[in-house]
């Protein structure tokens, strides 16, 4: 499956500031072509190009860090993804980490509710039941969710965006003793288009995607970052100064392979269509 992903950020830096980005496709995604640039324009319209330091964490997430100066910074990323990513092995330590409560996924606080709601369920049945419950009990409400909202908040209000759906799924699964983690990704076909977030459940040695928003086809997702919750996967973190987000544009699409024909076009269209995602089937993030 061939996918094209792009991200454009225009930032206003109030002073010298430490910037950390997570917008590039994670390792070991098969990237056929990739461009990432950080350009700053001063008052005299003179451009300064930054070369970031790349840091790769244990899950393959790629962090790009640089020290920006006051002024406007343009961040541009584009990548062509050629095929599915190979599966990374999961260590015992990772599995244990994703069983524990975290900042936005307080599995200890939702323990009683999870045990009542999903009593007797395990494995695939549990994964499907949690995804269905969160999809049915939560309303997608852009603009109303706060950056500090947690799984507990979302369960109480019944509304949120993709990160909130993922947090609730993760908290409930962990409360049922199933390792679960958060994944930030590009999502072809997503409307409204943006960075997307999904949950992953660890069962029988593999990670399976749960997108309770039902807004993207799981087969087409491109992983950006993986972590305990949104705190580990923010597309931008900064320290030591003020940063204003002036503009952001994210896009992702599935394109036919080299042999462009009606069959290839149909496969590309199906992979990007959320309505054609078989929700009863377990899918790994490609």
C-alpha positions as CSV (number, residue, x, y, z in Angstrom):
1,X,0.0,0.0,0.0
2,X,1.4,3.4,-1.0
3,X,0.7,6.4,1.1
4,X,1.7,10.1,0.9
5,X,1.7,12.0,4.2
6,X,2.4,15.7,4.8
7,X,2.5,18.2,7.7
8,X,3.0,21.9,7.7
9,X,3.4,24.0,10.8
10,X,4.0,27.8,11.1
11,X,5.2,28.7,14.5
12,X,5.7,32.1,16.1
13,X,8.6,31.8,18.6
14,X,8.6,34.5,21.3
15,X,12.2,33.9,22.3
16,X,14.9,31.3,22.2
17,X,13.2,28.0,22.9
18,X,13.9,24.2,22.9
19,X,11.6,22.6,20.3
20,X,10.9,18.8,20.1
21,X,8.8,17.5,17.2
22,X,7.2,14.2,16.6
23,X,5.8,14.4,13.0
24,X,8.0,12.0,11.1
25,X,7.0,8.4,10.3
26,X,8.3,6.1,13.0
27,X,10.9,3.4,12.4
28,X,10.8,0.9,10.8
29,X,8.1,2.3,8.5
30,X,9.3,1.7,4.9
31,X,9.8,5.3,3.8
32,X,10.6,5.5,0.0
33,X,11.1,9.3,0.1
34,X,11.1,11.8,2.9
35,X,11.7,15.6,3.3
36,X,11.8,17.4,6.7
37,X,12.8,21.1,7.0
38,X,12.9,23.7,9.6
39,X,13.3,27.3,8.2
40,X,13.2,30.5,10.2
41,X,12.6,33.9,8.6
42,X,13.8,37.1,10.3
43,X,12.5,40.6,9.9
44,X,14.6,41.2,6.9
45,X,13.2,38.0,5.2
46,X,16.5,36.3,5.6
47,X,16.1,32.5,5.9
48,X,17.9,30.4,8.4
49,X,17.8,26.6,8.0
50,X,18.0,24.4,11.1
51,X,19.4,20.9,11.2
52,X,17.7,19.1,14.1
53,X,19.1,16.3,16.2
54,X,17.1,13.0,15.7
55,X,16.4,10.8,18.7
56,X,14.7,7.4,18.3
57,X,13.0,5.9,21.3
58,X,12.6,2.3,22.2
59,X,9.3,2.1,20.2
60,X,10.7,3.6,17.1
61,X,9.2,7.1,17.5
62,X,11.5,9.7,15.9
63,X,11.9,12.9,17.8
64,X,13.6,15.9,16.1
65,X,15.0,18.5,18.5
66,X,16.4,22.0,17.9
67,X,16.9,25.3,19.6
68,X,14.8,27.9,17.8
69,X,15.2,31.7,18.0
70,X,12.5,34.4,18.2
71,X,10.6,34.8,15.0
72,X,8.5,32.9,12.5
73,X,9.5,29.2,11.9
74,X,8.2,27.1,9.0
75,X,8.2,23.4,9.6
76,X,7.5,21.1,6.5
77,X,7.4,17.3,6.3
78,X,6.5,15.0,3.5
79,X,7.0,11.3,3.1
80,X,6.1,8.6,0.6
81,X,5.4,5.3,2.4
82,X,5.9,2.1,0.4
83,X,4.1,-0.9,1.9
84,X,3.5,-2.1,5.5
85,X,6.0,-1.7,8.3
86,X,7.7,-4.8,9.7
87,X,6.5,-5.8,13.1
88,X,8.7,-4.9,16.0
89,X,9.2,-7.3,18.9
90,X,7.6,-6.4,22.2
91,X,9.7,-6.9,25.3
92,X,8.3,-8.1,28.7
93,X,9.2,-4.6,30.1
94,X,7.1,-2.9,27.4
95,X,4.2,-5.1,28.1
96,X,4.5,-4.4,31.9
97,X,4.8,-0.6,31.2
98,X,1.5,-0.6,29.2
99,X,-0.4,-2.4,32.0
100,X,0.3,0.5,34.4
101,X,-1.9,3.6,35.0
102,X,-0.6,6.7,33.3
103,X,-1.3,10.4,33.3
104,X,-4.3,10.4,30.9
105,X,-5.2,6.7,31.3
106,X,-6.0,6.1,35.0
107,X,-6.8,2.5,34.8
108,X,-6.8,2.3,38.6
109,X,-9.7,4.9,38.8
110,X,-11.8,3.1,36.2
111,X,-11.1,-0.4,37.6
112,X,-14.5,-1.0,39.1
113,X,-16.4,0.2,36.1
114,X,-14.3,-1.9,33.7
115,X,-14.8,-5.0,35.8
116,X,-18.6,-4.5,35.9
117,X,-18.9,-3.6,32.2
118,X,-16.7,-6.3,30.7
119,X,-17.0,-9.1,33.3
120,X,-16.1,-12.5,31.9
121,X,-14.6,-11.1,28.6
122,X,-11.0,-11.6,27.5
123,X,-8.8,-11.7,24.4
124,X,-10.5,-10.8,21.1
125,X,-13.9,-10.5,22.7
126,X,-12.6,-8.0,25.2
127,X,-10.9,-5.9,22.5
128,X,-14.0,-5.7,20.3
129,X,-16.3,-5.1,23.3
130,X,-14.2,-2.1,24.6
131,X,-14.0,-0.6,21.2
132,X,-17.7,-0.9,20.6
133,X,-18.6,0.5,24.1
134,X,-16.4,3.6,23.7
135,X,-17.7,4.2,20.2
136,X,-21.3,4.0,21.3
137,X,-20.9,6.0,24.6
138,X,-18.7,8.9,23.3
139,X,-19.7,11.8,21.0
140,X,-17.0,13.2,18.7
141,X,-16.9,17.0,19.6
142,X,-14.1,19.0,18.0
143,X,-13.2,22.1,19.9
144,X,-14.7,21.1,23.3
145,X,-11.9,18.8,24.5
146,X,-9.2,20.3,26.7
147,X,-5.6,19.3,26.5
148,X,-5.7,18.2,30.1
149,X,-8.8,15.9,29.7
150,X,-8.2,12.3,30.8
151,X,-10.0,9.0,30.4
152,X,-11.9,9.7,33.6
153,X,-13.0,13.2,32.2
154,X,-14.2,11.7,29.0
155,X,-16.1,8.9,30.6
156,X,-17.9,11.5,32.7
157,X,-18.7,14.0,29.9
158,X,-19.2,11.4,27.1
159,X,-17.5,13.7,24.5
160,X,-14.1,14.3,23.1
161,X,-11.8,13.9,20.1
162,X,-9.6,11.1,18.9
163,X,-7.1,11.3,21.8
164,X,-9.9,11.1,24.3
165,X,-11.4,8.0,22.7
166,X,-8.0,6.4,22.7
167,X,-7.4,7.2,26.4
168,X,-10.7,5.7,27.4
169,X,-10.0,2.5,25.4
170,X,-6.5,2.2,26.9
171,X,-7.7,2.8,30.5
172,X,-10.4,0.2,30.3
173,X,-8.2,-2.4,28.7
174,X,-5.5,-1.9,31.3
175,X,-8.1,-2.2,34.0
176,X,-8.9,-5.6,32.5
177,X,-5.3,-6.7,32.7
178,X,-4.6,-6.3,28.9
179,X,-1.6,-4.2,27.9
180,X,-2.7,-1.2,25.9
181,X,-0.9,1.8,24.4
182,X,-1.4,5.0,22.5
183,X,-0.3,5.6,18.9
184,X,-0.2,9.0,17.0
185,X,-0.5,8.5,13.3
186,X,-1.4,9.9,9.9
187,X,-4.8,8.7,8.7
188,X,-5.7,8.8,5.0
189,X,-9.5,9.5,4.6
190,X,-9.8,11.1,8.0
191,X,-12.4,14.0,8.2
192,X,-11.6,16.5,9.4
193,X,-8.0,15.9,8.5
194,X,-5.5,16.2,11.3
195,X,-3.0,14.2,13.2
196,X,-4.9,11.1,14.5
197,X,-4.7,9.0,17.6
198,X,-5.7,5.4,18.2
199,X,-5.3,2.8,20.9
200,X,-3.5,-0.6,20.5
201,X,-4.2,-3.7,22.5
202,X,-1.6,-6.4,23.1
203,X,-3.0,-9.9,22.7
204,X,-1.3,-13.2,22.0
205,X,2.0,-11.6,21.1
206,X,0.7,-8.9,18.7
207,X,-0.6,-5.3,18.9
208,X,-4.0,-4.6,17.4
209,X,-5.5,-1.2,16.5
210,X,-8.7,0.1,18.1
211,X,-10.1,3.3,16.6
212,X,-13.3,3.9,18.5
213,X,-13.9,7.2,16.6
214,X,-14.6,5.1,13.5
215,X,-13.3,8.0,11.4
216,X,-10.4,6.3,9.7
217,X,-9.6,3.0,8.0
218,X,-7.2,1.1,10.3
219,X,-5.4,-0.5,7.3
220,X,-4.1,2.8,6.0
221,X,-2.7,4.3,9.1
222,X,1.0,5.4,9.3
223,X,2.6,5.4,12.7
224,X,4.2,8.5,14.0
225,X,4.8,7.9,17.7
226,X,3.9,5.3,20.4
227,X,3.6,5.8,24.1
228,X,1.6,5.4,27.3
229,X,-0.8,8.2,26.4
230,X,-0.8,11.6,24.6
231,X,1.9,12.9,26.9
232,X,4.4,10.7,25.1
233,X,3.2,11.4,21.6
234,X,2.7,15.2,21.3
235,X,3.5,16.5,17.8
236,X,5.3,19.5,19.5
237,X,6.8,20.0,22.9
238,X,8.7,23.1,23.9
239,X,10.7,24.3,26.9
240,X,12.2,27.6,27.9
241,X,10.0,30.1,25.9
242,X,6.7,30.9,24.3
243,X,5.5,29.2,21.1
244,X,2.4,30.2,19.1
245,X,0.9,27.9,16.5
246,X,-0.1,30.2,13.6
247,X,-1.0,27.6,11.1
248,X,-1.2,23.8,10.8
249,X,-2.0,21.7,7.8
250,X,-1.9,17.8,7.8
251,X,-2.8,15.6,4.9
252,X,-2.6,11.8,4.1
253,X,-3.8,9.8,1.2
254,X,-3.5,6.3,-0.3
255,X,-2.3,6.2,-3.9
256,X,-2.2,3.2,-6.3
257,X,1.0,1.3,-6.8
258,X,3.3,1.5,-9.8
259,X,0.8,-0.4,-12.0
260,X,-2.1,2.0,-12.1
261,X,-5.2,0.2,-13.1
262,X,-8.8,0.0,-12.0
263,X,-8.0,-2.8,-9.5
264,X,-5.2,-0.7,-7.9
265,X,-7.4,2.4,-7.7
266,X,-10.2,0.4,-6.1
267,X,-7.8,-1.0,-3.5
268,X,-6.5,2.5,-2.7
269,X,-10.0,3.9,-2.4
270,X,-11.1,1.1,-0.1
271,X,-8.0,1.4,2.2
272,X,-8.8,5.1,2.7
273,X,-12.5,4.7,3.3
274,X,-13.5,4.4,7.0
275,X,-16.9,2.9,6.0
276,X,-15.0,-0.1,4.4
277,X,-13.1,-1.0,7.6
278,X,-14.3,-4.4,8.9
279,X,-14.6,-3.6,12.6
280,X,-15.0,-7.3,13.5
281,X,-11.5,-8.1,12.2
282,X,-8.3,-7.5,14.2
283,X,-5.9,-5.2,12.4
284,X,-2.3,-4.4,13.1
285,X,-1.0,-0.8,12.5
286,X,0.9,-1.0,9.2
